[in-house]
Amino acid sequence: MNALREKGLPDAAARRPIPPFTQEHEDFREGVRRFVETELRPHAHEWEDARWFPNEVFERCAELGYLGLKYEEEYGGQGGGYVADAVFAEELARCGSGGVAAGIGAHTSIATPPIWKFGTEDQKQRYLVPAIRGEKLGALGITEPDAGSDVAGIKTTARRVDGGYVVNGSKMFITNGVRADFIVTAVKTTAEGGHHGISFLVIDRGPGVESSKIEKMGWHASDTALIAFDDVAVPEENLLGEENQGFYLIMANFQWERIMMALGAVGAMQAMFERTLAYAKERTAFGRPIGSHQVIRHKLAEIALRIEAGRDLTYHGLRRFVDGADAVQEVTMAKLATQRAAFDTADDCLQIHGGAGYMVEYDIERAARDARLGPIGGGTDEIMKEILGRSLGL
Ligand SMILES: Cc1cc2nc3c(=O)[nH]c(=O)nc-3n(C[C@H](O)[C@H](O)[C@H](O)COP(=O)(O)OP(=O)(O)OC[C@H]3O[C@@H](n4cnc5c(N)ncnc54)[C@H](O)[C@@H]3O)c2cc1C
């Protein structure tokens, strides 16, 4: 029993490597953890208060190779594949600011992958290479004021003109939407409705592109914007992938985005749990540590179970994904299992902290606000259940 008591809830770093992670990945994890602890976490309060984190964070990440982990060396990447990126996402979640993790994650996990996967060599040179160097920052613009879950309902149009397109419309809730130098943007290229008339354009910030920052419940350090496009001229060579085939591009990246969100939730839950476990051992009430009251001991046991279940599902989805298998079911389950779980975990941890949990100083209230986005962003929990339900033939 005593040995068990000392065990805590070991995370990936404290275990033998669990496939698909290798010892090399675990060594890499140590370095990322050190970076997060020493260079990001100490600034979390300040950046959240400022409702912004400096662009130098991207530059520093670039210097350490973190913006190009999965990309080939010929583009300035590390050639480390998806698994290295997965380690980074899980560790980044420990930085104490969902906004910082979201800003970096939007650049590396949703804005640049479509250029890597679907871009021409010229597009990779113009956008991916400077993005990996931290010189150009990216955003992905799909959601609109009138279309979120129902992607086929987007209304931003790209009208064909000589040499390219003219774009009109708006994008809503776009992460990095204020600071981004380029926006990988979903547009309608046919008048007909439905999935088939969607294309992607890489739109540079410039004349006709107007961003306004939106205040939100959490993720304060990230800039979330409404972006208006007013007669924006986009050259032909900025069409990403084939015209009218943009829906496939959206679907292709969703799996990766959802794995990243699941990994982020697992990392965030683990960090909250560790802090709360320590608090439950130190804080006393009625003459003994609060953690030795059975209700709290059981609550922490439930949280540990929730994290372990979420982590195992997420690693399973990641394994299937990196093996090139059809991982839609597993990835959907991982996202669904971890996002509400992270919010519930934050709320439980807050409760265990009592009044201190409600105070800004202890970070738990921020973790709860940040975690609330999970069941909404990257496909809502309801949409995840739809995908899962349909995969069962229903
Ligand atoms: C902080 C933040 C950052 C974001 N960053 C980005 C970004 O960088 N790029 C980007 O493109 N988007 C981004 N989003 C948008 C996000 O992806 C959408 O908010 C999300 O997909 C949900 O869309 P919606 O808000 O329009 O909700 P809606 O689609 O209007 O849904 C409203 C409610 O109805 C439910 N619902 C909808 N359809 C169904 C159905 N068929 N069955 C059952 N229930 C249903 C939903 O689950 C939800 O509960 C961000 C959002 C936030 C809040």
The ligand as a Gaussian input file, in Angstrom:
#p B3LYP/6-31G(d) Opt

LIG

0 1
 C      -11.458000      30.075000     -29.034000
 C      -11.835000      29.501000     -30.359000
 C      -10.857000      29.331000     -31.336000
 C      -11.205000      28.844000     -32.593000
 N      -10.243000      28.764000     -33.575000
 C      -10.631000      28.489000     -34.847000
 C       -9.684000      28.568000     -35.938000
 O       -8.500000      28.853000     -35.733000
 N      -10.129000      28.343000     -37.197000
 C      -11.435000      28.035000     -37.474000
 O      -11.770000      27.849000     -38.631000
 N      -12.349000      27.916000     -36.455000
 C      -11.976000      28.153000     -35.169000
 N      -12.892000      28.074000     -34.155000
 C      -14.266000      27.724000     -34.471000
 C      -14.702000      26.349000     -33.972000
 O      -14.128000      25.351000     -34.753000
 C      -16.238000      26.368000     -34.000000
 O      -16.677000      27.226000     -32.966000
 C      -16.833000      24.989000     -33.846000
 O      -16.550000      24.173000     -34.949000
 C      -18.363000      25.048000     -33.649000
 O      -18.960000      25.843000     -34.621000
 P      -19.956000      27.016000     -34.198000
 O      -19.315000      27.808000     -33.126000
 O      -20.385000      27.734000     -35.411000
 O      -21.200000      26.288000     -33.549000
 P      -22.463000      25.712000     -34.334000
 O      -22.029000      24.865000     -35.459000
 O      -23.398000      26.830000     -34.631000
 O      -23.109000      24.791000     -33.223000
 C      -23.879000      25.306000     -32.147000
 C      -24.339000      24.118000     -31.298000
 O      -25.158000      23.244000     -32.105000
 C      -24.614000      21.935000     -32.077000
 N      -24.821000      21.281000     -33.379000
 C      -24.520000      21.757000     -34.599000
 N      -24.827000      20.842000     -35.519000
 C      -25.338000      19.777000     -34.882000
 C      -25.834000      18.505000     -35.285000
 N      -25.841000      18.131000     -36.577000
 N      -26.281000      17.657000     -34.343000
 C      -26.256000      18.011000     -33.036000
 N      -25.796000      19.188000     -32.579000
 C      -25.333000      20.050000     -33.492000
 C      -23.136000      22.125000     -31.790000
 O      -22.546000      20.938000     -31.262000
 C      -23.170000      23.262000     -30.789000
 O      -23.461000      22.766000     -29.512000
 C      -12.554000      28.495000     -32.875000
 C      -13.523000      28.630000     -31.872000
 C      -13.191000      29.141000     -30.637000
 C      -14.277000      29.323000     -29.623000

